[in-house]
Amino acid sequence: MTNDPAPPAMRLASTGTIHHGVSVGEVLGVSTLADARLIAGKSGLDRIVQRLNVMEVPDILAWVKPNELLLTTGYPLRNTPQSLDRLVADLDERGLAALAIKLGRYLDELPGEMVEQADRLGFPLILLPNDVGFDDILNQVLTDILNRQAAILARTEEAHRALVQIILAGGGIREVTAEVAGLLKVAVATVDASGRTLATAGEPEQVAMLREAHASEGATPPGSVTPWTGAEGHYVAVPVVAGGHHHGRIVAFGARTPLDPSDVGILERAATVAALVITRQEAVTAVESKYRADFLRDLLTGRGGPRVAERARAFGWDLERPVSVLVAEIDPDVEERTVQDRMLAAWHAAVRRHDPRGAVAGFSHEVVAVVGASADLPRIARDALAGVSDGTFSTGLSRMAAGADALPGAYSQALKAARVGRQLHGAGAVAHFDELGVYRLLSLVNDTDELHAFVRETLGSLAGDDDAENADLRRTLQVLLETNLNVAETARRLHFHYNTLRYRIGKLERLLGNFTDDAHLRLNLTLALHVLRMRGI
């Protein structure tokens, strides 16, 4: 044999899986093929051999499988040697690893076109020695494949036991990542579904290379086992999947040699163990979140019980200082199930950034936060809203509450501000309770039919939007009341001539009454216009 065997190979199939077998280069290294010669397709020596087959019929294409090494004496093609170059293309198209042929008995030589075709395709053509039987080749190569796979399984099982022991001892993602890095002698990182690095292990220089490669490798399908080679070394990414959900990936980097199939097997076992760790942590987090939410709900409804401050400190909350309550309520027409979790995560991140001692909990259709009164409440609300891209929520801010006993009243204020703010400004509104003014009082009226009746009785034909002229007159009335009947200022704001505005005032008084002289009528008109501004009543 004139060619050095290729290193252990990994090939990415169309499904994203890695084949386990031996490379063509390694097959050429077995003793029965010591005198074999590679006559074409040298660039394909890393093709993987998983099985062997013997060509006994001319229509062999119907029987071959991917990753096969096909052996032949050329007997089926003895009468049509001109078809050999086409055979190479067909075999390559079907994913065969290589073709090994004996010459002299049925074929004296291979056509030059066949050899050229094999070189172009990187399809190995191997010339077999005449004194070696096919059964010897079959036995030796298949034994080598089986031994290789048995060694891979044994190594993988040993690694699996070590990883499971970590879980049984209470270890987490950090310990799993360190164990894999130690087993493979490479740099390893575990990242979550969003690409955030959860843990790294290995030599610092290689870890830095791995981070850089992972940051630039965003096009890889997240659900596939993905090997790739960069300028610095070799990488493999294995998905972490549990319950049909993609939780991230384990990524390994080796600077010297490619990661072989047994390494990939260990990474796959590590991904399974990492999925167990993640689901276990999610279960613990869910229970803790429920306790937090139940405790905060009790506080907000006045049922906090004894030792409130002590219990709050156990959650990392400080409720012994002046605080304010923020209520974020999901807006109508938003699918709650798809937004609720991201909404809660966005609020956790925003509160942690501005007040690490603040409390956050999610209820059925809202998120409640209790933060220090000195914090920038509108900024927290805006940051949380920016963290949810596929839905909106309206946020209400309360007055300052002096301790846990005042939280029920502050919660009521924040909830009222969220709902009135949405009525006034639409979805995504941020409103402080102190800024509601008269709308706070109007929102206390539960009988919306009575509010509608009041508007109709007070504004008459100006209450509706069916007539454009009436809507325009209502706008004139609103600006007049806002300027305290200052005709000159109203004309300036509306871009009317002074005489035109005087004419409009006369028309309004014929419709509504002498509001320019009747303070009580002006008050009623102002309230009616405020009610119209409140959406959803």
N, C-alpha and C positions, 0 to 999 in steps of 0.2 A: 504494500500500500504506500502511495507516495504522498498522501495528504495527512496532516495532523488532525486528530479528532477535534471537533468543536466543543466548547464548554457546554454544560447542562443548559438546556434551552427552555424558554417559556414562550408559548405562542398564544396570541389573543384571537380566539375564535369570534365569529360574528355574533355569538350570544354573549360575549364578554367573559367566557370561562377559560380557564387555563388547562391545557391538555397534560396528562401525566403519561410519560413514556420515556423513550430514549431518543436522542437525536440521530440523524443519519450518520453524522460523524462518529458517534459512539458505536453505532452498529459496525462501522468499518474497522473498529478496534478489536472485535472479538476474534478469537484464534482461528476459527474456520474461514474467516475472510482475510487472513493475513496476506494472501497473495492477490486479493481483489484489487482492481484499479478503478479509480474514478475517472471517467473519460469525458464527462460534461456536467454542467450544473453545479459547479463548486460553490456558488453563492447560496445554494439551498441546503448546505450541510446541517443547518440548524433546524430543518424540518423534523417534526416529531413522528416517530414510529410507535404505534400502539398495537398493531397487529400485522400478520403476514398472510400472503395469498400466493397461489400458484396459477399462472395463466395456462389453461389447457384448451380453451375454446377461442375462436376468433372474436366472438361478441362478448369479450370480457368486461366491457364497460357496464353491462347490466349487473355485474356481480361485485364490482369493487366498492370499497368504502373509504371514507377519508382517513388519512393517517396510516395507510397501509404501505408496506414494502412488498412490491409485486415481483415475484421470481418467474423467469421464463427461459425456455430453451429456444424460443422462436418458432417452435413447431407449428402453432396455429397460423403463423404468418409466412410460412416457408414459400408459399406460392404468390404472395403479394407483398414483397419487401418494400415496395414503393409507398405503402400505407403507414410505415413506421413513424415518419415525421408527424403525420396527423395524429397518430396514437399518443405521442408525447403531449400534444396540446390537450387532447381529450382527458388524459389521465390527470394532468395538472389542473384542469378545470374542475375535476371531481375531488380535488384535495388530496391526491395520493402523495405519499412522502417521497418515493423513489422507485425506479425500475432497475432491477438487477437481471442481467441476461448472460447466457452462455453462448459462445460462438463456436463454429466449427462443425457441429453436427447437422443443423438445419439451415443456419445462416452463417455465411463466411465472414461477412463484415456488415457494419451498420452504415446506412446511407449518410452522407455528409450533411444533408438537409436535416436529418434527425438530430445529429449532434449539435448543429447550429441552433436548432429550435430549442433544445434542452438548455443550452447556455443562455439564450435570450430569456427563457422563463425561470432560470434558476432551479431547474428540475434535475436532480442528480440521476445520472446514468452510470451504472456500476457494471464493470465487466468481471464476471465470476470465473474463478479457476475451474478447469474441466474436472479436476480430481476431487471436488467437494460435492457431496450429495445435498439435494434440497432438504432432506430430512435432518441432516446435521445442522444446516443453517437455521431451519425452523426451530429445532430443539434449543439450540444455544441462544438465539436472539430472544425467543419467547421466555426462556428461563431468566435471561438478563432483565427483561421487562418486568416479570413477576417478582424477581428479587428486589428490583428497584422500588416497585410499588409496595412490597412488604416492608422495606426499610422506611419508606415514607410514612406508612401507616403506623409503624412502631414508634417513630420519632414524634409523629403528631399526637398519638395517644399519650405518650409520656409528657408532652407539653400540656395536653388537655388536663391531665391529673394535677399538674403543678398549678395551672390556672384555676381549676375548681377549688383546690386547697386554699387559694387566696380568698375566694368568695366565702368559703366556710369559715375562714378566720376573720371575716368582717372587712376585708379589703375592698378597695374601690377602683375607679378608673385609673388613678395614678399608679397603684400597685400593679394592675394588669399591664399597663403600658411599660412599666419598668421591667416586668418579668419577660415580656416578649422581646424587648430590646436586648436583655441579657441572653436569652435563648438563641437569638439570631445573630448577635454581635453586630447590630446595625442601629441606626437611629429610627425611632418610632414615635409617631404622634397620633393622638386620638382627637378627632374634631367632631363637633355636633353638626346637625343638619344645616345650620346656617353658616357653617364654615369656621366657627369660633373654636380655637384650640383649647381642649380640656386638659390635656396632659402631654408631656414630652419626656423622652428618655434616650440616653445614648451619649456619644461624644459631643461636646458643645459645638464643635465646628460642623459636624455632620447634621446636628439638629438645626443649625442655622441654614444649611443648604436645603434641608427638608422643608423648613418653613417657607423659604423663598420659592421652592418648586411647587409647593402646595398652593401658594397664593396665586401663581400664574397658571395653574392647571385647573381652570374653572369649567372647561368644556367637557370634562369627562362625565359620562352618564353616572349619576349617583348610585344606581342599583347594580353596578357591574364590578367584577373583579378586574382591575385595570392595571396592567404593567406598562410602563413607558420608560424611555431612556433619555436622560438629559446630558448636557456636556460634562456635568460633575459626577454622574453615577447613574444608578439604576433604582427605579421606584416601583412600588406596588401599592395600590389602594384597594381595600376590601370593605364593602358596605356593612354597616351595623344595622340589622333589621330585626324588629320584634313586633309580633302581632300585626304584621302587614304594614307597619309604619317604618319609614326610613329615619333612623336616629343619628346618622353621621357615618364616619368612615375611620378605619385604622390605616394609616399610611406609613410605609417603611421605606427607608433609603439606605442603600449600600454603595459605598464609593468604589469598591474594588471589583466585585464580580456580581453578575445578575443573581437575583433571588431565585432559587430553584423551586420546583414544585413542592418539595417538603416544607420549605419556608412559607410558601403560600398557604399550604395546609394548616400550618401553625397560626398564621394570621387569620384564617377563616375560623379556627377554633377560638382564637382570642376575640374575634368579632362576636361570636355566639355568647361568650362569657360577658363581654362588654354589654351586650343587649340585656343580659340578666341583671347586671349592675344597674343599668339605666332604668329598667322597669321597676326594680326594687326601690331605687331612689325616687322615682315618680310616685310610687305607692306611698312611700313615707311622706313625700312632699304634699300629696293630696290629703293625707290624714292631718298633717300639721296645718295645712291651709284651712281645713274644715274647723279645727280647734280655734285658729285665729279668727276666722269669720264668725263663729258662734260667740266667742268672747266679745268681739267688737260689737256684734249685733246686740248682745245683752247690755253693753255699756250705753249704746245709742238709744235703747228703749228704757233705760233706767233700772235695769235688772243686773247690774254689775256685781252685786254682792260684796263680801268683805275682801280685804287685801287686794284691792284693784291695782294699786301701784306696783305691788310686788309681782303679781301675775303678769302685768304689762311688761315689766323689766325682763321676765323670762322669755318674752318674745322679742326683746330688743327695743321695746317702745318706751318712750318717756312721756307720761301723761301727767306728771307733777308740775308742769310748766304751763304758761298760757299757750293755748293751742287754737287752731281753727279747723273746721271740718270742710272737706271738699267732697261733693257728690257728683259722680259722672254717670249720667243715665243714658242708656242706648236710645238713639233717636228712632222714631217710627220708620217703617219701611226698610229697616236694617235687619238682616238675618242674624238673630242673637247667637245661635250656636257657633257660627263661623267667626264672630267678632269677639265674643266674651273672653276667650283665653288670651288672645293677643291684646285686648284692651287691658286686662289685669296685668299682663307682663309689662305693657307700656307704662302703666301707673307705678308698678314696682320700680322700674328703672328710673322714672322721673323723680319719685320721692327719694330714692336712694341717693340720687345725684345732688339734690338740694337739701335734704334733711334725713340723714341716715337713721335718726332715732324716731322717725315718723312711722305711723301705723298705716297699713294698706290691707284691705280685704275685699273679696268679691262676693256679692250677693247674687240673687237670681238674675236681675237685669240691670244691675248697677255696680259700680265700684266706689267704695268709700275710703277716703284718706284722712288721717288726723295728723297734722303737722304743726310745727312751732309757729306761733302767730307772727314771728318776725320773718318768716320765709316769704319769698316772692310767690304768692299764691297764683296769680295769673300766669306767671312764667311756668310753674309746675304744670298747670292745666294745658298750656299750649304745647309744652314738650311731650306730654302724654298723648295729646291729640295727634301730634306729628308722628308718633310711633305706630299709629294704626292707619294703614293706607287704604283698606277696603271697607271702611265703615266710619260712621260719625257718632259722637255722643255729645250731649250738652252738659255743661259743668256749672254747678252752683257753689258759691263760696260763702261761708258763714262769717258772722262777727267773731271776735275773740271770745274764747271760753276759758274761764279761770279754773281749770282742773277738770277731772273726770265727771264730777257731779253735774257740771254744766253742759256735758256733751249732748244729752237728748235735745235740749233747746237749740244748740248749734246745728245738730243734724237736721232738725226741722227747718231751720233757716236755709241751709244749703240746698235741701231738697226743693224747697219753695223757689229759691233763686234759679235752680236748674230748669224747672218747669216753666216759670214765668219768662226766663231768658229765652227759652225755645219759642214761646208764644210771640215774643217781641221780635226776635232776630232770626228765627229759623234754626235749622239743624246746625250743630257744632258751636252753639253760642256759649260764651263764658260770662257769667253774671254774678256780681256780688250782691248779697242781700241788702246792703245799705244803699245800693244804687237803684233799687226797684221803685222807690218813691210811692206814688199813688197806685202803681200796678200791684204792689204788695197787698194793698187793701182790696183792690178789685179781685184779686185771686182768691180772696177768702169767701167770695160769693159762690156757693156751690150750685145755685140754681141758674144755669146758663140760659134757660129760656127767659128768665126774668131780665137778664142782662140784654138779651136780644130785643126784648120788648121795650126796654128803656131806650136803646139806641133808636129803634124805629119811631117811638113816640117823640123823642127829642129832635132827631134830625129829619124826620119825615122822608121826603123823596131823595134827600141827599145821603141816606143810609146805604143805598145800593150802588153797584158799579155798572149797572146795565146801560145807563145813559152817560155818555162821555162828558156832556155839559154839566151834569150834576156832580160828577166826580171832580171836575175842574173847579166848580164853585166850592166844593168841600175843601179842596186844597187852599183856596183863597181864605176861607173861614179859619182854617187851622193856622195859617201864617198870621192873620190878624190877631188871633187869640195869643199866639206866641209872642207878638210884639206889643201886647197890651193895647191894642187898637191904634197903634201908631201908623197912620195912613201913609206917611212919607216913606217910612222904613219898609212897610209891607210892599208898596209900589216898587221900591228899589229891589227887594228880594225876588219879586215875581216878574220884574222887567215890564211893568205896566205903566201907562201914562196915569198921572194923578187923577184925571177926570174919569178915565176908564175904571179905576178902582172905586171911585165914589159911586159910579153907576152900579158896580157889582155889589157894593155894600147895601145899596137900596134894594136890589133884587133879593139879597140874602135876608134882609129884614122882612120883606114881604112873605118869604117862605117860612122863616123861623120865629119871627117876632122881633121886638125892639131890643136886641141884645146889646146895642151900644150904650143903652141907659140902664139895663137891668143886670146887675151883678149876679143875681141868682141864676138867671138864664145863661149868662156866660159860663158859670160854673158847670151847669148841666151839659152845655154844649162841649165844654172841655172834657168832661168825664166820658161823654158819649164817644168822642173822637179817640180817647185813650182806649176804651173798650174795643173799638174797631181795630186798633193796632195790635191787640192781643190775639194771636193766631190760635186756632184750635178750640175756641170756646163755643 
